[in-house]
Amino acid sequence: MKLLRATVLVPLVVVLAACTAIPPRTSTVPSVDVERYLGTWYEVGSIKQFFSVGLVNTTAQYSLLPDGSIRVENSGNYFSPDGLESRIVGTAVPVDSTNARLNVSFTGANGADPPGNYWIVDLDPDYRWAIVSDPTGLSGFLLSRTRTVTPELYDELVDRAAAKGVEVANLTPTPQYPPA
């Protein structure tokens, strides 16, 4: 009987432990002023996702929609400034009053259910740069209001991202070429 209990209880404990929520690796800034965050951001570095491999001149444009959600338009060109354009439009909805955690969706309906998939983990007080990830730290985006940053600032952003729990081992610079 003891053996039967052990063979049933041990797997049950393992399954239940696997079902518990994993605490986030990252944390967010205390609050974000949405009005100041709106506008154009240049991606100066990122952990490439399958859809972003080869993109250059990548930008994110945020604008307020009448319903209070945020329009998100991401764009870039494949491999060169005059390469095939990639553009996708979606929405972002804050999941709490800090506006530092949002749900971003490019597939239609979007909700404000926590924890969010777009976490602003670090932000310049003057909104000149931002570091964005998610609760796992497996995604990462270094954003700037300017097309390029100095090598020193880029290195600082990578260090800051690592300190905030972002997995920076696969973070790479995003080329930004001057307009033609």
Contacts in CASP RR format, 6 or more apart in sequence:
PFRMAT RR
TARGET T0000
AUTHOR 0000-0000-0000
METHOD contacts of the structure
MODEL  1
MKLLRATVLVPLVVVLAACTAIPPRTSTVPSVDVERYLGTWYEVGSIKQF
FSVGLVNTTAQYSLLPDGSIRVENSGNYFSPDGLESRIVGTAVPVDSTNA
RLNVSFTGANGADPPGNYWIVDLDPDYRWAIVSDPTGLSGFLLSRTRTVT
PELYDELVDRAAAKGVEVANLTPTPQYPPA
24 115 0 8 1.000
24 135 0 8 1.000
24 136 0 8 1.000
25 135 0 8 1.000
25 136 0 8 1.000
25 137 0 8 1.000
25 165 0 8 1.000
25 167 0 8 1.000
26 119 0 8 1.000
26 121 0 8 1.000
26 133 0 8 1.000
26 134 0 8 1.000
26 135 0 8 1.000
26 136 0 8 1.000
26 137 0 8 1.000
26 164 0 8 1.000
26 165 0 8 1.000
26 166 0 8 1.000
27 121 0 8 1.000
27 164 0 8 1.000
28 98 0 8 1.000
28 100 0 8 1.000
28 101 0 8 1.000
28 119 0 8 1.000
28 120 0 8 1.000
28 121 0 8 1.000
29 98 0 8 1.000
29 100 0 8 1.000
29 120 0 8 1.000
29 121 0 8 1.000
29 122 0 8 1.000
29 123 0 8 1.000
30 98 0 8 1.000
30 100 0 8 1.000
31 98 0 8 1.000
31 99 0 8 1.000
31 100 0 8 1.000
32 98 0 8 1.000
32 99 0 8 1.000
32 100 0 8 1.000
32 120 0 8 1.000
32 123 0 8 1.000
33 99 0 8 1.000
33 127 0 8 1.000
34 64 0 8 1.000
34 70 0 8 1.000
34 94 0 8 1.000
34 99 0 8 1.000
35 64 0 8 1.000
36 127 0 8 1.000
37 62 0 8 1.000
37 99 0 8 1.000
37 120 0 8 1.000
37 127 0 8 1.000
37 130 0 8 1.000
38 62 0 8 1.000
38 63 0 8 1.000
38 64 0 8 1.000
38 70 0 8 1.000
39 61 0 8 1.000
39 62 0 8 1.000
39 63 0 8 1.000
40 59 0 8 1.000
40 60 0 8 1.000
40 61 0 8 1.000
40 145 0 8 1.000
41 59 0 8 1.000
41 60 0 8 1.000
41 61 0 8 1.000
41 62 0 8 1.000
41 130 0 8 1.000
41 143 0 8 1.000
41 144 0 8 1.000
41 145 0 8 1.000
42 58 0 8 1.000
42 59 0 8 1.000
42 143 0 8 1.000
42 144 0 8 1.000
42 145 0 8 1.000
42 146 0 8 1.000
42 147 0 8 1.000
42 148 0 8 1.000
42 176 0 8 1.000
43 58 0 8 1.000
43 59 0 8 1.000
43 60 0 8 1.000
43 141 0 8 1.000
43 142 0 8 1.000
43 143 0 8 1.000
43 174 0 8 1.000
43 176 0 8 1.000
44 142 0 8 1.000
44 143 0 8 1.000
44 144 0 8 1.000
44 148 0 8 1.000
44 149 0 8 1.000
44 154 0 8 1.000
44 157 0 8 1.000
44 173 0 8 1.000
44 174 0 8 1.000
44 176 0 8 1.000
45 141 0 8 1.000
45 142 0 8 1.000
45 154 0 8 1.000
45 171 0 8 1.000
45 172 0 8 1.000
45 173 0 8 1.000
45 174 0 8 1.000
46 52 0 8 1.000
46 58 0 8 1.000
46 140 0 8 1.000
46 141 0 8 1.000
46 142 0 8 1.000
46 171 0 8 1.000
46 172 0 8 1.000
46 174 0 8 1.000
47 138 0 8 1.000
47 139 0 8 1.000
47 140 0 8 1.000
47 141 0 8 1.000
47 166 0 8 1.000
47 167 0 8 1.000
47 168 0 8 1.000
47 170 0 8 1.000
47 171 0 8 1.000
47 172 0 8 1.000
48 54 0 8 1.000
48 170 0 8 1.000
48 172 0 8 1.000
49 139 0 8 1.000
51 86 0 8 1.000
52 58 0 8 1.000
54 78 0 8 1.000
54 79 0 8 1.000
55 76 0 8 1.000
55 77 0 8 1.000
55 78 0 8 1.000
55 86 0 8 1.000
55 174 0 8 1.000
56 76 0 8 1.000
56 77 0 8 1.000
56 78 0 8 1.000
56 79 0 8 1.000
56 80 0 8 1.000
56 81 0 8 1.000
56 174 0 8 1.000
56 175 0 8 1.000
56 176 0 8 1.000
56 177 0 8 1.000
57 76 0 8 1.000
57 77 0 8 1.000
57 81 0 8 1.000
57 175 0 8 1.000
57 176 0 8 1.000
57 177 0 8 1.000
58 74 0 8 1.000
58 75 0 8 1.000
58 76 0 8 1.000
58 174 0 8 1.000
58 176 0 8 1.000
59 74 0 8 1.000
59 75 0 8 1.000
59 76 0 8 1.000
60 72 0 8 1.000
60 73 0 8 1.000
60 74 0 8 1.000
60 141 0 8 1.000
60 143 0 8 1.000
61 71 0 8 1.000
61 72 0 8 1.000
61 73 0 8 1.000
61 74 0 8 1.000
61 75 0 8 1.000
62 70 0 8 1.000
62 71 0 8 1.000
62 72 0 8 1.000
62 92 0 8 1.000
63 70 0 8 1.000
63 71 0 8 1.000
63 73 0 8 1.000
64 70 0 8 1.000
64 71 0 8 1.000
65 71 0 8 1.000
65 91 0 8 1.000
69 91 0 8 1.000
69 92 0 8 1.000
69 93 0 8 1.000
69 110 0 8 1.000
70 91 0 8 1.000
70 92 0 8 1.000
70 93 0 8 1.000
70 102 0 8 1.000
71 89 0 8 1.000
71 90 0 8 1.000
71 91 0 8 1.000
72 89 0 8 1.000
72 90 0 8 1.000
72 91 0 8 1.000
72 92 0 8 1.000
72 104 0 8 1.000
72 106 0 8 1.000
73 87 0 8 1.000
73 88 0 8 1.000
73 89 0 8 1.000
73 90 0 8 1.000
74 86 0 8 1.000
74 87 0 8 1.000
74 88 0 8 1.000
74 89 0 8 1.000
75 85 0 8 1.000
75 86 0 8 1.000
75 87 0 8 1.000
75 88 0 8 1.000
76 85 0 8 1.000
76 86 0 8 1.000
76 87 0 8 1.000
77 83 0 8 1.000
77 84 0 8 1.000
77 85 0 8 1.000
77 86 0 8 1.000
78 84 0 8 1.000
78 85 0 8 1.000
78 86 0 8 1.000
80 177 0 8 1.000
81 177 0 8 1.000
81 180 0 8 1.000
82 180 0 8 1.000
88 106 0 8 1.000
89 106 0 8 1.000
90 104 0 8 1.000
90 105 0 8 1.000
90 106 0 8 1.000
90 108 0 8 1.000
90 110 0 8 1.000
91 104 0 8 1.000
91 105 0 8 1.000
91 108 0 8 1.000
91 110 0 8 1.000
92 102 0 8 1.000
92 103 0 8 1.000
92 104 0 8 1.000
92 105 0 8 1.000
92 110 0 8 1.000
92 118 0 8 1.000
93 102 0 8 1.000
93 103 0 8 1.000
93 110 0 8 1.000
93 111 0 8 1.000
93 112 0 8 1.000
94 101 0 8 1.000
94 102 0 8 1.000
94 112 0 8 1.000
95 101 0 8 1.000
95 102 0 8 1.000
95 103 0 8 1.000
95 112 0 8 1.000
95 113 0 8 1.000
95 114 0 8 1.000
95 115 0 8 1.000
95 116 0 8 1.000
96 114 0 8 1.000
100 119 0 8 1.000
100 120 0 8 1.000
101 114 0 8 1.000
101 115 0 8 1.000
101 116 0 8 1.000
101 118 0 8 1.000
101 119 0 8 1.000
101 120 0 8 1.000
102 116 0 8 1.000
102 117 0 8 1.000
102 118 0 8 1.000
102 119 0 8 1.000
103 110 0 8 1.000
103 111 0 8 1.000
103 112 0 8 1.000
103 113 0 8 1.000
103 116 0 8 1.000
103 117 0 8 1.000
103 118 0 8 1.000
104 110 0 8 1.000
104 117 0 8 1.000
104 118 0 8 1.000
105 111 0 8 1.000
115 135 0 8 1.000
116 134 0 8 1.000
116 135 0 8 1.000
117 134 0 8 1.000
118 132 0 8 1.000
118 134 0 8 1.000
119 132 0 8 1.000
119 133 0 8 1.000
119 134 0 8 1.000
119 135 0 8 1.000
120 130 0 8 1.000
120 131 0 8 1.000
120 132 0 8 1.000
121 131 0 8 1.000
121 132 0 8 1.000
121 133 0 8 1.000
121 161 0 8 1.000
121 164 0 8 1.000
121 165 0 8 1.000
121 166 0 8 1.000
122 130 0 8 1.000
122 131 0 8 1.000
122 160 0 8 1.000
122 161 0 8 1.000
122 164 0 8 1.000
123 129 0 8 1.000
123 130 0 8 1.000
123 131 0 8 1.000
124 130 0 8 1.000
127 145 0 8 1.000
128 144 0 8 1.000
128 145 0 8 1.000
128 146 0 8 1.000
129 142 0 8 1.000
129 143 0 8 1.000
129 144 0 8 1.000
129 145 0 8 1.000
129 149 0 8 1.000
129 153 0 8 1.000
129 157 0 8 1.000
130 143 0 8 1.000
131 140 0 8 1.000
131 141 0 8 1.000
131 142 0 8 1.000
131 143 0 8 1.000
131 157 0 8 1.000
131 160 0 8 1.000
131 161 0 8 1.000
131 164 0 8 1.000
131 166 0 8 1.000
132 139 0 8 1.000
132 140 0 8 1.000
132 141 0 8 1.000
132 143 0 8 1.000
133 139 0 8 1.000
133 140 0 8 1.000
133 141 0 8 1.000
133 161 0 8 1.000
133 164 0 8 1.000
133 165 0 8 1.000
133 166 0 8 1.000
134 140 0 8 1.000
137 165 0 8 1.000
137 166 0 8 1.000
137 167 0 8 1.000
138 167 0 8 1.000
140 161 0 8 1.000
140 166 0 8 1.000
140 171 0 8 1.000
142 154 0 8 1.000
142 157 0 8 1.000
142 158 0 8 1.000
142 161 0 8 1.000
142 171 0 8 1.000
142 174 0 8 1.000
147 176 0 8 1.000
147 178 0 8 1.000
148 176 0 8 1.000
149 157 0 8 1.000
154 173 0 8 1.000
158 168 0 8 1.000
158 171 0 8 1.000
161 168 0 8 1.000
161 171 0 8 1.000
162 168 0 8 1.000
END
